[in-house]
Amino acid sequence: INTLLHGYAARIDLSRTYALFNRIVSFNLSPDLVSYNALVTLHGNLRDPESAVRSMNEMRLIGIDPDIRIWTTLMNAYVEAGVGERAIELYQ
């Protein structure tokens, strides 16, 4: 499922990414770090870093800590959105 999520995120397919993400529970599974990384990637590709942050915060609320891939993807989202200074703040 996570492979499909990342495929939809790479294609910047917002509706399919979220539809599949929301179906994870119906498969008796729980979203994991890789699932949330797909959401952060999607919003980065959409140049929407604030939504990427919301996805990361949702992940944290359920007890999943971000790893270096999440942070790197989030920083890239800010750079792609033209607010690289925010990426530098995250790094510090």
N, C-alpha and C positions, 0 to 999 in steps of 0.2 A: 504494500500500500504506500509506503514512504517513497518508493521509487516513482510511482505514479504521481504522487504529490509534487515531487521535485520536477517531474516532466511538465506538469501543468504550470507550475511556477515559472519554469524556464521559458515556457511559451507565453507567459503573462496572461494566463487564462484564469481570471479572478473567480468567476462563477464555478468552474469545475474544480479548482483547487479547494475552495471552501465547501463545496458540496461533498467532495471526497473526505475532507478533514472532518466534517460533521458526521459522516457515516462511520468513521472509525469506531465510535461507541456501539453502533448497531452490529458491528462484527465482534462484540465482546472484547474489544481492545481499548487501550488508553493511548492518547497521543503521547509521544515521547519527545526527546530532544530533537531527533531527526525530523519528526513531524512539524515541530515548531520552527525548525530551521527552514523548512519549505515555505512557511508563512512569511518569515522575515525576508527570505530571498524574493518571494513574490512582491512584497511591498517595496523592497529595494529596486527591483526591476521596474516597478511602477513609479519610481522616484517619489515615494511617499514614506519618508523615514519615520514620521510620527505614528503611522499605522504599524510600522515594523516594531517600534518601541512598545506599542500597545500589545502586540503579539508576544513580545519578550516578557512583558510584565504579567500577562495572563499565564505564561509558562511558569514564571516564578511563583505565582499565587498557588499553583497546584504542586509546588515543591520541586520543580526541576530547575537546577542552576544552569545558567548559560555557560557555554564553553567558548574556546577561542574562535571556533567557526561562527558562532552566533555573533560575537563581538565584531569580528572582521566583516561579516555580512552587513551588520548594522552600520559600521563605520563607512563602508562602501555606499550604503544607501544615502547617507548624508552627503558624501562626495558627489554622487550622481545627481542629487537634488540641488547641487550648487551651494551647499552650506558646509564646506569642508572644515570650517572652523569648529563646528559642532563635533565632527569626527575627532579632531585634535583634543577637544575637551573630554570626550569619552576615553581616549587613549591615556590621558593624564589621570 
